[in-house]
Amino acid sequence: MLERIFESALWNSRFIIILAVIFGLIGAVILFLVASVDVFATAKYVLTTYFTGAHPSNFHEDVVGGIIGAVDLYLIGVVMLLFSFGLYELFISDIDAAKDENGNENQLLAIHSLDQLKDKISKVIVMVLVVSFFQKVGHTEFNGALDMLYLALSITAVSVGLYFLGKVGKH
């Protein structure tokens, strides 16, 4: 009897995961809101710049940097969503709303193991790193041929990494 009570309590302790799910969702919403405000601010900057006739020398870099920064935040928000959905499906219950009328599961968010969750999150994290890399490159000053060679090598390394990342999980 004591063993049954302990095992029941141990099994029900998995519901503590609900905290990570809820706060992961809150974090995702916050990231989406902040990214949307950044896109709005960038659009306002573009319109203001064109209507006033001003054209600062770093205008294009500012616009591209603002948009890429927002994309970066959106991708991190997606990581938080995947994390929340995955934890919920793994520890609490399948998400019934993710199934169509035939009972087929939406494969975008279907997570059946920790390895699947890890793979999906790691792919999005790699994309966040790639976007961050290109945002940094946009604000870098190049002072010679060696800097340009380093840029070319780093872009090649990112491309090769993305190629192999696309091969993961495919036969």
Chimera marker file (.cmm) of the C-alpha trace (Angstrom):
<marker_set name="trace">
<marker id="1" x="0.000" y="0.000" z="0.000" r="1" g="1" b="0" radius="0.5"/>
<marker id="2" x="2.811" y="2.418" z="0.868" r="1" g="1" b="0" radius="0.5"/>
<marker id="3" x="4.491" y="1.582" z="-2.431" r="1" g="1" b="0" radius="0.5"/>
<marker id="4" x="1.271" y="2.312" z="-4.359" r="1" g="1" b="0" radius="0.5"/>
<marker id="5" x="0.855" y="5.699" z="-2.610" r="1" g="1" b="0" radius="0.5"/>
<marker id="6" x="4.488" y="6.611" z="-3.262" r="1" g="1" b="0" radius="0.5"/>
<marker id="7" x="4.312" y="5.580" z="-6.920" r="1" g="1" b="0" radius="0.5"/>
<marker id="8" x="1.083" y="7.497" z="-7.390" r="1" g="1" b="0" radius="0.5"/>
<marker id="9" x="2.613" y="10.617" z="-5.848" r="1" g="1" b="0" radius="0.5"/>
<marker id="10" x="5.749" y="10.176" z="-7.935" r="1" g="1" b="0" radius="0.5"/>
<marker id="11" x="3.712" y="9.778" z="-11.124" r="1" g="1" b="0" radius="0.5"/>
<marker id="12" x="1.553" y="12.808" z="-10.360" r="1" g="1" b="0" radius="0.5"/>
<marker id="13" x="4.642" y="14.930" z="-9.667" r="1" g="1" b="0" radius="0.5"/>
<marker id="14" x="5.048" y="15.174" z="-13.462" r="1" g="1" b="0" radius="0.5"/>
<marker id="15" x="2.387" y="17.887" z="-13.380" r="1" g="1" b="0" radius="0.5"/>
<marker id="16" x="5.038" y="20.302" z="-12.061" r="1" g="1" b="0" radius="0.5"/>
<marker id="17" x="6.013" y="20.520" z="-15.753" r="1" g="1" b="0" radius="0.5"/>
<marker id="18" x="2.911" y="22.649" z="-16.243" r="1" g="1" b="0" radius="0.5"/>
<marker id="19" x="4.881" y="25.575" z="-14.776" r="1" g="1" b="0" radius="0.5"/>
<marker id="20" x="7.490" y="25.306" z="-17.526" r="1" g="1" b="0" radius="0.5"/>
<marker id="21" x="4.724" y="25.007" z="-20.126" r="1" g="1" b="0" radius="0.5"/>
<marker id="22" x="2.849" y="28.087" z="-18.891" r="1" g="1" b="0" radius="0.5"/>
<marker id="23" x="5.904" y="30.280" z="-18.460" r="1" g="1" b="0" radius="0.5"/>
<marker id="24" x="7.340" y="29.058" z="-21.771" r="1" g="1" b="0" radius="0.5"/>
<marker id="25" x="4.146" y="30.194" z="-23.468" r="1" g="1" b="0" radius="0.5"/>
<marker id="26" x="4.263" y="33.530" z="-21.651" r="1" g="1" b="0" radius="0.5"/>
<marker id="27" x="7.872" y="33.950" z="-22.769" r="1" g="1" b="0" radius="0.5"/>
<marker id="28" x="6.911" y="33.156" z="-26.370" r="1" g="1" b="0" radius="0.5"/>
<marker id="29" x="4.091" y="35.714" z="-26.319" r="1" g="1" b="0" radius="0.5"/>
<marker id="30" x="6.439" y="38.352" z="-24.882" r="1" g="1" b="0" radius="0.5"/>
<marker id="31" x="9.041" y="37.630" z="-27.566" r="1" g="1" b="0" radius="0.5"/>
<marker id="32" x="6.436" y="37.835" z="-30.343" r="1" g="1" b="0" radius="0.5"/>
<marker id="33" x="5.147" y="41.141" z="-28.956" r="1" g="1" b="0" radius="0.5"/>
<marker id="34" x="8.632" y="42.657" z="-28.629" r="1" g="1" b="0" radius="0.5"/>
<marker id="35" x="9.575" y="41.506" z="-32.149" r="1" g="1" b="0" radius="0.5"/>
<marker id="36" x="6.351" y="42.973" z="-33.534" r="1" g="1" b="0" radius="0.5"/>
<marker id="37" x="7.042" y="46.285" z="-31.815" r="1" g="1" b="0" radius="0.5"/>
<marker id="38" x="10.557" y="46.226" z="-33.322" r="1" g="1" b="0" radius="0.5"/>
<marker id="39" x="9.136" y="45.684" z="-36.817" r="1" g="1" b="0" radius="0.5"/>
<marker id="40" x="6.657" y="48.497" z="-36.242" r="1" g="1" b="0" radius="0.5"/>
<marker id="41" x="9.441" y="50.811" z="-35.031" r="1" g="1" b="0" radius="0.5"/>
<marker id="42" x="11.550" y="49.937" z="-38.079" r="1" g="1" b="0" radius="0.5"/>
<marker id="43" x="8.611" y="50.633" z="-40.406" r="1" g="1" b="0" radius="0.5"/>
<marker id="44" x="8.009" y="53.959" z="-38.642" r="1" g="1" b="0" radius="0.5"/>
<marker id="45" x="11.721" y="54.820" z="-39.026" r="1" g="1" b="0" radius="0.5"/>
<marker id="46" x="11.594" y="54.002" z="-42.757" r="1" g="1" b="0" radius="0.5"/>
<marker id="47" x="8.461" y="56.071" z="-43.350" r="1" g="1" b="0" radius="0.5"/>
<marker id="48" x="9.751" y="58.995" z="-41.290" r="1" g="1" b="0" radius="0.5"/>
<marker id="49" x="13.077" y="58.918" z="-43.140" r="1" g="1" b="0" radius="0.5"/>
<marker id="50" x="11.431" y="58.956" z="-46.562" r="1" g="1" b="0" radius="0.5"/>
<marker id="51" x="8.824" y="61.585" z="-45.712" r="1" g="1" b="0" radius="0.5"/>
<marker id="52" x="11.349" y="63.977" z="-44.182" r="1" g="1" b="0" radius="0.5"/>
<marker id="53" x="13.765" y="63.486" z="-47.064" r="1" g="1" b="0" radius="0.5"/>
<marker id="54" x="16.566" y="62.512" z="-44.711" r="1" g="1" b="0" radius="0.5"/>
<marker id="55" x="18.759" y="59.655" z="-45.797" r="1" g="1" b="0" radius="0.5"/>
<marker id="56" x="21.362" y="58.801" z="-43.160" r="1" g="1" b="0" radius="0.5"/>
<marker id="57" x="24.461" y="56.947" z="-44.343" r="1" g="1" b="0" radius="0.5"/>
<marker id="58" x="23.646" y="53.916" z="-42.191" r="1" g="1" b="0" radius="0.5"/>
<marker id="59" x="19.960" y="53.829" z="-43.183" r="1" g="1" b="0" radius="0.5"/>
<marker id="60" x="20.034" y="50.460" z="-44.946" r="1" g="1" b="0" radius="0.5"/>
<marker id="61" x="22.049" y="48.827" z="-42.188" r="1" g="1" b="0" radius="0.5"/>
<marker id="62" x="19.616" y="50.114" z="-39.570" r="1" g="1" b="0" radius="0.5"/>
<marker id="63" x="16.589" y="48.833" z="-41.475" r="1" g="1" b="0" radius="0.5"/>
<marker id="64" x="18.076" y="45.418" z="-42.209" r="1" g="1" b="0" radius="0.5"/>
<marker id="65" x="19.406" y="45.163" z="-38.651" r="1" g="1" b="0" radius="0.5"/>
<marker id="66" x="15.988" y="46.002" z="-37.211" r="1" g="1" b="0" radius="0.5"/>
<marker id="67" x="14.201" y="43.439" z="-39.354" r="1" g="1" b="0" radius="0.5"/>
<marker id="68" x="16.801" y="40.714" z="-38.760" r="1" g="1" b="0" radius="0.5"/>
<marker id="69" x="16.691" y="41.428" z="-35.031" r="1" g="1" b="0" radius="0.5"/>
<marker id="70" x="12.914" y="40.958" z="-35.092" r="1" g="1" b="0" radius="0.5"/>
<marker id="71" x="13.263" y="37.695" z="-37.025" r="1" g="1" b="0" radius="0.5"/>
<marker id="72" x="15.748" y="36.570" z="-34.388" r="1" g="1" b="0" radius="0.5"/>
<marker id="73" x="13.222" y="37.263" z="-31.622" r="1" g="1" b="0" radius="0.5"/>
<marker id="74" x="10.452" y="35.505" z="-33.539" r="1" g="1" b="0" radius="0.5"/>
<marker id="75" x="12.650" y="32.431" z="-33.926" r="1" g="1" b="0" radius="0.5"/>
<marker id="76" x="13.460" y="32.401" z="-30.209" r="1" g="1" b="0" radius="0.5"/>
<marker id="77" x="9.700" y="32.676" z="-29.579" r="1" g="1" b="0" radius="0.5"/>
<marker id="78" x="9.228" y="29.620" z="-31.785" r="1" g="1" b="0" radius="0.5"/>
<marker id="79" x="11.800" y="27.778" z="-29.659" r="1" g="1" b="0" radius="0.5"/>
<marker id="80" x="9.759" y="28.630" z="-26.574" r="1" g="1" b="0" radius="0.5"/>
<marker id="81" x="6.555" y="27.409" z="-28.254" r="1" g="1" b="0" radius="0.5"/>
<marker id="82" x="8.168" y="24.137" z="-29.323" r="1" g="1" b="0" radius="0.5"/>
<marker id="83" x="9.567" y="23.723" z="-25.833" r="1" g="1" b="0" radius="0.5"/>
<marker id="84" x="6.149" y="24.294" z="-24.219" r="1" g="1" b="0" radius="0.5"/>
<marker id="85" x="4.224" y="22.071" z="-26.625" r="1" g="1" b="0" radius="0.5"/>
<marker id="86" x="6.850" y="19.347" z="-26.409" r="1" g="1" b="0" radius="0.5"/>
<marker id="87" x="6.965" y="19.276" z="-22.626" r="1" g="1" b="0" radius="0.5"/>
<marker id="88" x="3.172" y="19.234" z="-22.436" r="1" g="1" b="0" radius="0.5"/>
<marker id="89" x="2.871" y="16.343" z="-24.899" r="1" g="1" b="0" radius="0.5"/>
<marker id="90" x="5.680" y="14.352" z="-23.310" r="1" g="1" b="0" radius="0.5"/>
<marker id="91" x="4.711" y="14.715" z="-19.666" r="1" g="1" b="0" radius="0.5"/>
<marker id="92" x="1.049" y="15.690" z="-19.450" r="1" g="1" b="0" radius="0.5"/>
<marker id="93" x="-1.105" y="14.680" z="-22.427" r="1" g="1" b="0" radius="0.5"/>
<marker id="94" x="-1.429" y="14.770" z="-26.212" r="1" g="1" b="0" radius="0.5"/>
<marker id="95" x="-2.856" y="18.024" z="-27.512" r="1" g="1" b="0" radius="0.5"/>
<marker id="96" x="-6.251" y="17.041" z="-28.890" r="1" g="1" b="0" radius="0.5"/>
<marker id="97" x="-6.749" y="20.386" z="-30.638" r="1" g="1" b="0" radius="0.5"/>
<marker id="98" x="-3.712" y="19.609" z="-32.836" r="1" g="1" b="0" radius="0.5"/>
<marker id="99" x="-5.584" y="16.739" z="-34.492" r="1" g="1" b="0" radius="0.5"/>
<marker id="100" x="-7.846" y="17.160" z="-37.488" r="1" g="1" b="0" radius="0.5"/>
<marker id="101" x="-11.349" y="15.699" z="-37.778" r="1" g="1" b="0" radius="0.5"/>
<marker id="102" x="-9.892" y="12.332" z="-38.907" r="1" g="1" b="0" radius="0.5"/>
<marker id="103" x="-7.686" y="12.130" z="-35.818" r="1" g="1" b="0" radius="0.5"/>
<marker id="104" x="-4.476" y="12.784" z="-37.777" r="1" g="1" b="0" radius="0.5"/>
<marker id="105" x="-1.870" y="14.688" z="-35.828" r="1" g="1" b="0" radius="0.5"/>
<marker id="106" x="-0.271" y="17.943" z="-37.020" r="1" g="1" b="0" radius="0.5"/>
<marker id="107" x="3.305" y="16.810" z="-37.639" r="1" g="1" b="0" radius="0.5"/>
<marker id="108" x="4.769" y="20.275" z="-37.148" r="1" g="1" b="0" radius="0.5"/>
<marker id="109" x="4.233" y="20.141" z="-33.402" r="1" g="1" b="0" radius="0.5"/>
<marker id="110" x="4.006" y="16.376" z="-32.886" r="1" g="1" b="0" radius="0.5"/>
<marker id="111" x="6.618" y="15.397" z="-30.330" r="1" g="1" b="0" radius="0.5"/>
<marker id="112" x="6.788" y="11.838" z="-29.038" r="1" g="1" b="0" radius="0.5"/>
<marker id="113" x="10.226" y="11.690" z="-27.431" r="1" g="1" b="0" radius="0.5"/>
<marker id="114" x="12.838" y="13.885" z="-25.838" r="1" g="1" b="0" radius="0.5"/>
<marker id="115" x="15.055" y="13.282" z="-28.876" r="1" g="1" b="0" radius="0.5"/>
<marker id="116" x="12.386" y="14.703" z="-31.204" r="1" g="1" b="0" radius="0.5"/>
<marker id="117" x="11.990" y="17.732" z="-28.940" r="1" g="1" b="0" radius="0.5"/>
<marker id="118" x="15.752" y="18.209" z="-28.817" r="1" g="1" b="0" radius="0.5"/>
<marker id="119" x="16.069" y="17.913" z="-32.609" r="1" g="1" b="0" radius="0.5"/>
<marker id="120" x="13.312" y="20.425" z="-33.317" r="1" g="1" b="0" radius="0.5"/>
<marker id="121" x="14.601" y="22.926" z="-30.788" r="1" g="1" b="0" radius="0.5"/>
<marker id="122" x="18.224" y="22.541" z="-31.891" r="1" g="1" b="0" radius="0.5"/>
<marker id="123" x="17.312" y="23.198" z="-35.536" r="1" g="1" b="0" radius="0.5"/>
<marker id="124" x="15.526" y="26.414" z="-34.598" r="1" g="1" b="0" radius="0.5"/>
<marker id="125" x="18.420" y="27.434" z="-32.328" r="1" g="1" b="0" radius="0.5"/>
<marker id="126" x="20.848" y="26.929" z="-35.213" r="1" g="1" b="0" radius="0.5"/>
<marker id="127" x="18.650" y="29.177" z="-37.348" r="1" g="1" b="0" radius="0.5"/>
<marker id="128" x="18.702" y="31.784" z="-34.563" r="1" g="1" b="0" radius="0.5"/>
<marker id="129" x="22.491" y="31.622" z="-34.575" r="1" g="1" b="0" radius="0.5"/>
<marker id="130" x="22.596" y="31.976" z="-38.362" r="1" g="1" b="0" radius="0.5"/>
<marker id="131" x="20.302" y="35.007" z="-38.251" r="1" g="1" b="0" radius="0.5"/>
<marker id="132" x="22.381" y="36.534" z="-35.443" r="1" g="1" b="0" radius="0.5"/>
<marker id="133" x="25.538" y="35.900" z="-37.458" r="1" g="1" b="0" radius="0.5"/>
<marker id="134" x="24.164" y="37.743" z="-40.472" r="1" g="1" b="0" radius="0.5"/>
<marker id="135" x="22.960" y="40.586" z="-38.266" r="1" g="1" b="0" radius="0.5"/>
<marker id="136" x="26.494" y="40.966" z="-36.874" r="1" g="1" b="0" radius="0.5"/>
<marker id="137" x="28.023" y="40.764" z="-40.357" r="1" g="1" b="0" radius="0.5"/>
<marker id="138" x="25.766" y="43.622" z="-41.452" r="1" g="1" b="0" radius="0.5"/>
<marker id="139" x="27.351" y="45.906" z="-38.838" r="1" g="1" b="0" radius="0.5"/>
<marker id="140" x="30.949" y="44.809" z="-39.383" r="1" g="1" b="0" radius="0.5"/>
<marker id="141" x="33.501" y="47.038" z="-41.067" r="1" g="1" b="0" radius="0.5"/>
<marker id="142" x="35.936" y="45.289" z="-43.369" r="1" g="1" b="0" radius="0.5"/>
<marker id="143" x="39.453" y="46.687" z="-43.587" r="1" g="1" b="0" radius="0.5"/>
<marker id="144" x="41.122" y="44.662" z="-46.273" r="1" g="1" b="0" radius="0.5"/>
<marker id="145" x="41.258" y="41.485" z="-48.273" r="1" g="1" b="0" radius="0.5"/>
<marker id="146" x="41.936" y="39.282" z="-45.244" r="1" g="1" b="0" radius="0.5"/>
<marker id="147" x="38.713" y="40.436" z="-43.574" r="1" g="1" b="0" radius="0.5"/>
<marker id="148" x="36.787" y="39.654" z="-46.753" r="1" g="1" b="0" radius="0.5"/>
<marker id="149" x="38.403" y="36.207" z="-46.883" r="1" g="1" b="0" radius="0.5"/>
<marker id="150" x="37.315" y="35.563" z="-43.295" r="1" g="1" b="0" radius="0.5"/>
<marker id="151" x="33.793" y="36.654" z="-44.216" r="1" g="1" b="0" radius="0.5"/>
<marker id="152" x="33.726" y="34.291" z="-47.195" r="1" g="1" b="0" radius="0.5"/>
<marker id="153" x="35.043" y="31.408" z="-45.082" r="1" g="1" b="0" radius="0.5"/>
<marker id="154" x="32.517" y="32.043" z="-42.329" r="1" g="1" b="0" radius="0.5"/>
<marker id="155" x="29.624" y="32.169" z="-44.820" r="1" g="1" b="0" radius="0.5"/>
<marker id="156" x="30.896" y="28.923" z="-46.353" r="1" g="1" b="0" radius="0.5"/>
<marker id="157" x="31.036" y="27.315" z="-42.906" r="1" g="1" b="0" radius="0.5"/>
<marker id="158" x="27.475" y="28.441" z="-42.143" r="1" g="1" b="0" radius="0.5"/>
<marker id="159" x="26.287" y="27.112" z="-45.511" r="1" g="1" b="0" radius="0.5"/>
<marker id="160" x="27.943" y="23.735" z="-45.006" r="1" g="1" b="0" radius="0.5"/>
<marker id="161" x="26.463" y="23.525" z="-41.516" r="1" g="1" b="0" radius="0.5"/>
<marker id="162" x="22.973" y="24.305" z="-42.824" r="1" g="1" b="0" radius="0.5"/>
<marker id="163" x="23.404" y="21.715" z="-45.571" r="1" g="1" b="0" radius="0.5"/>
<marker id="164" x="24.225" y="18.994" z="-43.064" r="1" g="1" b="0" radius="0.5"/>
<marker id="165" x="21.513" y="20.182" z="-40.700" r="1" g="1" b="0" radius="0.5"/>
<marker id="166" x="19.017" y="19.684" z="-43.530" r="1" g="1" b="0" radius="0.5"/>
<marker id="167" x="20.254" y="16.105" z="-43.921" r="1" g="1" b="0" radius="0.5"/>
<marker id="168" x="19.597" y="15.252" z="-40.260" r="1" g="1" b="0" radius="0.5"/>
<marker id="169" x="16.664" y="12.886" z="-39.883" r="1" g="1" b="0" radius="0.5"/>
<marker id="170" x="16.410" y="12.157" z="-43.635" r="1" g="1" b="0" radius="0.5"/>
<marker id="171" x="17.430" y="8.912" z="-45.248" r="1" g="1" b="0" radius="0.5"/>
<link id1="1" id2="2" r="1" g="1" b="0" radius="0.2"/>
<link id1="2" id2="3" r="1" g="1" b="0" radius="0.2"/>
<link id1="3" id2="4" r="1" g="1" b="0" radius="0.2"/>
<link id1="4" id2="5" r="1" g="1" b="0" radius="0.2"/>
<link id1="5" id2="6" r="1" g="1" b="0" radius="0.2"/>
<link id1="6" id2="7" r="1" g="1" b="0" radius="0.2"/>
<link id1="7" id2="8" r="1" g="1" b="0" radius="0.2"/>
<link id1="8" id2="9" r="1" g="1" b="0" radius="0.2"/>
<link id1="9" id2="10" r="1" g="1" b="0" radius="0.2"/>
<link id1="10" id2="11" r="1" g="1" b="0" radius="0.2"/>
<link id1="11" id2="12" r="1" g="1" b="0" radius="0.2"/>
<link id1="12" id2="13" r="1" g="1" b="0" radius="0.2"/>
<link id1="13" id2="14" r="1" g="1" b="0" radius="0.2"/>
<link id1="14" id2="15" r="1" g="1" b="0" radius="0.2"/>
<link id1="15" id2="16" r="1" g="1" b="0" radius="0.2"/>
<link id1="16" id2="17" r="1" g="1" b="0" radius="0.2"/>
<link id1="17" id2="18" r="1" g="1" b="0" radius="0.2"/>
<link id1="18" id2="19" r="1" g="1" b="0" radius="0.2"/>
<link id1="19" id2="20" r="1" g="1" b="0" radius="0.2"/>
<link id1="20" id2="21" r="1" g="1" b="0" radius="0.2"/>
<link id1="21" id2="22" r="1" g="1" b="0" radius="0.2"/>
<link id1="22" id2="23" r="1" g="1" b="0" radius="0.2"/>
<link id1="23" id2="24" r="1" g="1" b="0" radius="0.2"/>
<link id1="24" id2="25" r="1" g="1" b="0" radius="0.2"/>
<link id1="25" id2="26" r="1" g="1" b="0" radius="0.2"/>
<link id1="26" id2="27" r="1" g="1" b="0" radius="0.2"/>
<link id1="27" id2="28" r="1" g="1" b="0" radius="0.2"/>
<link id1="28" id2="29" r="1" g="1" b="0" radius="0.2"/>
<link id1="29" id2="30" r="1" g="1" b="0" radius="0.2"/>
<link id1="30" id2="31" r="1" g="1" b="0" radius="0.2"/>
<link id1="31" id2="32" r="1" g="1" b="0" radius="0.2"/>
<link id1="32" id2="33" r="1" g="1" b="0" radius="0.2"/>
<link id1="33" id2="34" r="1" g="1" b="0" radius="0.2"/>
<link id1="34" id2="35" r="1" g="1" b="0" radius="0.2"/>
<link id1="35" id2="36" r="1" g="1" b="0" radius="0.2"/>
<link id1="36" id2="37" r="1" g="1" b="0" radius="0.2"/>
<link id1="37" id2="38" r="1" g="1" b="0" radius="0.2"/>
<link id1="38" id2="39" r="1" g="1" b="0" radius="0.2"/>
<link id1="39" id2="40" r="1" g="1" b="0" radius="0.2"/>
<link id1="40" id2="41" r="1" g="1" b="0" radius="0.2"/>
<link id1="41" id2="42" r="1" g="1" b="0" radius="0.2"/>
<link id1="42" id2="43" r="1" g="1" b="0" radius="0.2"/>
<link id1="43" id2="44" r="1" g="1" b="0" radius="0.2"/>
<link id1="44" id2="45" r="1" g="1" b="0" radius="0.2"/>
<link id1="45" id2="46" r="1" g="1" b="0" radius="0.2"/>
<link id1="46" id2="47" r="1" g="1" b="0" radius="0.2"/>
<link id1="47" id2="48" r="1" g="1" b="0" radius="0.2"/>
<link id1="48" id2="49" r="1" g="1" b="0" radius="0.2"/>
<link id1="49" id2="50" r="1" g="1" b="0" radius="0.2"/>
<link id1="50" id2="51" r="1" g="1" b="0" radius="0.2"/>
<link id1="51" id2="52" r="1" g="1" b="0" radius="0.2"/>
<link id1="52" id2="53" r="1" g="1" b="0" radius="0.2"/>
<link id1="53" id2="54" r="1" g="1" b="0" radius="0.2"/>
<link id1="54" id2="55" r="1" g="1" b="0" radius="0.2"/>
<link id1="55" id2="56" r="1" g="1" b="0" radius="0.2"/>
<link id1="56" id2="57" r="1" g="1" b="0" radius="0.2"/>
<link id1="57" id2="58" r="1" g="1" b="0" radius="0.2"/>
<link id1="58" id2="59" r="1" g="1" b="0" radius="0.2"/>
<link id1="59" id2="60" r="1" g="1" b="0" radius="0.2"/>
<link id1="60" id2="61" r="1" g="1" b="0" radius="0.2"/>
<link id1="61" id2="62" r="1" g="1" b="0" radius="0.2"/>
<link id1="62" id2="63" r="1" g="1" b="0" radius="0.2"/>
<link id1="63" id2="64" r="1" g="1" b="0" radius="0.2"/>
<link id1="64" id2="65" r="1" g="1" b="0" radius="0.2"/>
<link id1="65" id2="66" r="1" g="1" b="0" radius="0.2"/>
<link id1="66" id2="67" r="1" g="1" b="0" radius="0.2"/>
<link id1="67" id2="68" r="1" g="1" b="0" radius="0.2"/>
<link id1="68" id2="69" r="1" g="1" b="0" radius="0.2"/>
<link id1="69" id2="70" r="1" g="1" b="0" radius="0.2"/>
<link id1="70" id2="71" r="1" g="1" b="0" radius="0.2"/>
<link id1="71" id2="72" r="1" g="1" b="0" radius="0.2"/>
<link id1="72" id2="73" r="1" g="1" b="0" radius="0.2"/>
<link id1="73" id2="74" r="1" g="1" b="0" radius="0.2"/>
<link id1="74" id2="75" r="1" g="1" b="0" radius="0.2"/>
<link id1="75" id2="76" r="1" g="1" b="0" radius="0.2"/>
<link id1="76" id2="77" r="1" g="1" b="0" radius="0.2"/>
<link id1="77" id2="78" r="1" g="1" b="0" radius="0.2"/>
<link id1="78" id2="79" r="1" g="1" b="0" radius="0.2"/>
<link id1="79" id2="80" r="1" g="1" b="0" radius="0.2"/>
<link id1="80" id2="81" r="1" g="1" b="0" radius="0.2"/>
<link id1="81" id2="82" r="1" g="1" b="0" radius="0.2"/>
<link id1="82" id2="83" r="1" g="1" b="0" radius="0.2"/>
<link id1="83" id2="84" r="1" g="1" b="0" radius="0.2"/>
<link id1="84" id2="85" r="1" g="1" b="0" radius="0.2"/>
<link id1="85" id2="86" r="1" g="1" b="0" radius="0.2"/>
<link id1="86" id2="87" r="1" g="1" b="0" radius="0.2"/>
<link id1="87" id2="88" r="1" g="1" b="0" radius="0.2"/>
<link id1="88" id2="89" r="1" g="1" b="0" radius="0.2"/>
<link id1="89" id2="90" r="1" g="1" b="0" radius="0.2"/>
<link id1="90" id2="91" r="1" g="1" b="0" radius="0.2"/>
<link id1="91" id2="92" r="1" g="1" b="0" radius="0.2"/>
<link id1="92" id2="93" r="1" g="1" b="0" radius="0.2"/>
<link id1="93" id2="94" r="1" g="1" b="0" radius="0.2"/>
<link id1="94" id2="95" r="1" g="1" b="0" radius="0.2"/>
<link id1="95" id2="96" r="1" g="1" b="0" radius="0.2"/>
<link id1="96" id2="97" r="1" g="1" b="0" radius="0.2"/>
<link id1="97" id2="98" r="1" g="1" b="0" radius="0.2"/>
<link id1="98" id2="99" r="1" g="1" b="0" radius="0.2"/>
<link id1="99" id2="100" r="1" g="1" b="0" radius="0.2"/>
<link id1="100" id2="101" r="1" g="1" b="0" radius="0.2"/>
<link id1="101" id2="102" r="1" g="1" b="0" radius="0.2"/>
<link id1="102" id2="103" r="1" g="1" b="0" radius="0.2"/>
<link id1="103" id2="104" r="1" g="1" b="0" radius="0.2"/>
<link id1="104" id2="105" r="1" g="1" b="0" radius="0.2"/>
<link id1="105" id2="106" r="1" g="1" b="0" radius="0.2"/>
<link id1="106" id2="107" r="1" g="1" b="0" radius="0.2"/>
<link id1="107" id2="108" r="1" g="1" b="0" radius="0.2"/>
<link id1="108" id2="109" r="1" g="1" b="0" radius="0.2"/>
<link id1="109" id2="110" r="1" g="1" b="0" radius="0.2"/>
<link id1="110" id2="111" r="1" g="1" b="0" radius="0.2"/>
<link id1="111" id2="112" r="1" g="1" b="0" radius="0.2"/>
<link id1="112" id2="113" r="1" g="1" b="0" radius="0.2"/>
<link id1="113" id2="114" r="1" g="1" b="0" radius="0.2"/>
<link id1="114" id2="115" r="1" g="1" b="0" radius="0.2"/>
<link id1="115" id2="116" r="1" g="1" b="0" radius="0.2"/>
<link id1="116" id2="117" r="1" g="1" b="0" radius="0.2"/>
<link id1="117" id2="118" r="1" g="1" b="0" radius="0.2"/>
<link id1="118" id2="119" r="1" g="1" b="0" radius="0.2"/>
<link id1="119" id2="120" r="1" g="1" b="0" radius="0.2"/>
<link id1="120" id2="121" r="1" g="1" b="0" radius="0.2"/>
<link id1="121" id2="122" r="1" g="1" b="0" radius="0.2"/>
<link id1="122" id2="123" r="1" g="1" b="0" radius="0.2"/>
<link id1="123" id2="124" r="1" g="1" b="0" radius="0.2"/>
<link id1="124" id2="125" r="1" g="1" b="0" radius="0.2"/>
<link id1="125" id2="126" r="1" g="1" b="0" radius="0.2"/>
<link id1="126" id2="127" r="1" g="1" b="0" radius="0.2"/>
<link id1="127" id2="128" r="1" g="1" b="0" radius="0.2"/>
<link id1="128" id2="129" r="1" g="1" b="0" radius="0.2"/>
<link id1="129" id2="130" r="1" g="1" b="0" radius="0.2"/>
<link id1="130" id2="131" r="1" g="1" b="0" radius="0.2"/>
<link id1="131" id2="132" r="1" g="1" b="0" radius="0.2"/>
<link id1="132" id2="133" r="1" g="1" b="0" radius="0.2"/>
<link id1="133" id2="134" r="1" g="1" b="0" radius="0.2"/>
<link id1="134" id2="135" r="1" g="1" b="0" radius="0.2"/>
<link id1="135" id2="136" r="1" g="1" b="0" radius="0.2"/>
<link id1="136" id2="137" r="1" g="1" b="0" radius="0.2"/>
<link id1="137" id2="138" r="1" g="1" b="0" radius="0.2"/>
<link id1="138" id2="139" r="1" g="1" b="0" radius="0.2"/>
<link id1="139" id2="140" r="1" g="1" b="0" radius="0.2"/>
<link id1="140" id2="141" r="1" g="1" b="0" radius="0.2"/>
<link id1="141" id2="142" r="1" g="1" b="0" radius="0.2"/>
<link id1="142" id2="143" r="1" g="1" b="0" radius="0.2"/>
<link id1="143" id2="144" r="1" g="1" b="0" radius="0.2"/>
<link id1="144" id2="145" r="1" g="1" b="0" radius="0.2"/>
<link id1="145" id2="146" r="1" g="1" b="0" radius="0.2"/>
<link id1="146" id2="147" r="1" g="1" b="0" radius="0.2"/>
<link id1="147" id2="148" r="1" g="1" b="0" radius="0.2"/>
<link id1="148" id2="149" r="1" g="1" b="0" radius="0.2"/>
<link id1="149" id2="150" r="1" g="1" b="0" radius="0.2"/>
<link id1="150" id2="151" r="1" g="1" b="0" radius="0.2"/>
<link id1="151" id2="152" r="1" g="1" b="0" radius="0.2"/>
<link id1="152" id2="153" r="1" g="1" b="0" radius="0.2"/>
<link id1="153" id2="154" r="1" g="1" b="0" radius="0.2"/>
<link id1="154" id2="155" r="1" g="1" b="0" radius="0.2"/>
<link id1="155" id2="156" r="1" g="1" b="0" radius="0.2"/>
<link id1="156" id2="157" r="1" g="1" b="0" radius="0.2"/>
<link id1="157" id2="158" r="1" g="1" b="0" radius="0.2"/>
<link id1="158" id2="159" r="1" g="1" b="0" radius="0.2"/>
<link id1="159" id2="160" r="1" g="1" b="0" radius="0.2"/>
<link id1="160" id2="161" r="1" g="1" b="0" radius="0.2"/>
<link id1="161" id2="162" r="1" g="1" b="0" radius="0.2"/>
<link id1="162" id2="163" r="1" g="1" b="0" radius="0.2"/>
<link id1="163" id2="164" r="1" g="1" b="0" radius="0.2"/>
<link id1="164" id2="165" r="1" g="1" b="0" radius="0.2"/>
<link id1="165" id2="166" r="1" g="1" b="0" radius="0.2"/>
<link id1="166" id2="167" r="1" g="1" b="0" radius="0.2"/>
<link id1="167" id2="168" r="1" g="1" b="0" radius="0.2"/>
<link id1="168" id2="169" r="1" g="1" b="0" radius="0.2"/>
<link id1="169" id2="170" r="1" g="1" b="0" radius="0.2"/>
<link id1="170" id2="171" r="1" g="1" b="0" radius="0.2"/>
</marker_set>
